[in-house]
Amino acid sequence: MNNLTKKAVALVSGGLDSATSLAMARDRGFECYALSFDYGQRHRIELEASRRVAESLGVREHRVFTLDLRQFGGSALTDDSIDVPQGPSEGIPATYVPARNTIFLSLALGWAEVLGALDLFIGVNAVDYSGYPDCRPEFIDAFEKTANLATKAGVEGQHFSIHAPLIHMTKAQIIATGHRLGVDYGLTLSCYDPDSSGRACGVCDSCRLRAAGFREAGVPDPTPYKTQ
Amino acid sequence: MNNLTKKAVALVSGGLDSATSLAMARDRGFECYALSFDYGQRHRIELEASRRVAESLGVREHRVFTLDLRQFGGSALTDDSIDVPQGPSEGIPATYVPARNTIFLSLALGWAEVLGALDLFIGVNAVDYSGYPDCRPEFIDAFEKTANLATKAGVEGQHFSIHAPLIHMTKAQIIATGHRLGVDYGLTLSCYDPDSSGRACGVCDSCRLRAAGFREAGVPDPTPYKTQ
């Protein structure tokens, strides 16, 4: 591909999916700017993971943007009065953070416009999406339309693209792809309830999907578990 | 109207337009939750104005959400190295803040979902819109579609409405409407370059539009000007 000088902003949470999405952006020849959010999530250790992931994948810059979504609450991830589910759940789970991906993409869009980047990468997935509405293709498409109407670049005839390269992939396909691209999944953290040293619980929705993905992909699972 | 118990989130900047938009939400019978942003804007005095406006219009609650857009810069309003224009400008002005209304509406959407509100009010205007792309009806429509795809409420069959009641009004019509609804425009601040006591410069784009609006509406202009 011949876009070595094109910049992309990639959202990086510290998890497996966004690490893979970032690796795919790099593989497509983009100069990557990683963006993470210190939004009041329960586990600060996620931000440490995002720093390790961004550094290991050679980003041009990694920013951690602070905005405290605990000012609103409303999710098990941003409100201590709401418990994180410890097993399978139906419908939209308690870990849904109201409008989170809309908020994160909006801020990524703002930074992209300042940088002169027209490509945004987000590691959402609609196959194993756990019921989150803002991980579906129709949401990504709608946000892309909004982005092109909202911005100076869009009005002036340039085009923002919101890339969600994992959106139709299974967890096993994501892991196989990242493995091929050299992602060190030992640096990533997916668990909703890790211990203070970052070891995963092995029982939350996110842990169960992740472990099954490694098994199905035939890739050794480097995740440190509490229960091991 | 028979929606006295319906909640609305109204964006309130401390300026004339958003004060009028809030007054119109109240007039339509909504219980109003005002949301302002401490985003690193040059003039903290705007936040004081937003508090006075929200209080004077009897909101149920006023939140000031902190997120420092100076982390990105890129606008005369969020980057001290970019000057605020002191006269008329062409095209998209230096005071454009990348993706600002997308970011603000996204956060308003998050708070609305936590509150159980389905109505958001924003005081954007496409007539005197000064070249901002995210003040146009097509942007508002696109954001509303995105909001309904992004959220639990949207997926579960409820409908978010993004109200931009000023969008097709002239500044004079806005002022006449707010005047009729009892808005005290002496509490509002529109200037891009006020002095430390909140007196307006009288020469920036925003001051010129505002002053002309009062003249055209035949409403006495309560704005304190530096040059008076």
Interface residues (C-beta under 8 A of the other chain):
Chain A: R63 F65 T66 L67 D68 L69 Q71 F72 G73 G74 I92 Y96 V97 P98 A99 R100 N101 T102 I103 L105 S106 L107 L109 G110 W111 E113 V114 P133 D134 R136 E138 F139 A142 F143 K145 T146 A147 L149 A150 T151 K152 G154 V155 E156
Chain B: R63 F65 T66 L67 D68 L69 Q71 F72 G73 G74 I92 Y96 V97 P98 A99 R100 N101 T102 I103 L105 S106 L107 L109 G110 W111 E113 V114 P133 D134 R136 E138 F139 A142 F143 K145 T146 A147 L149 A150 T151 K152 G154 V155 E156
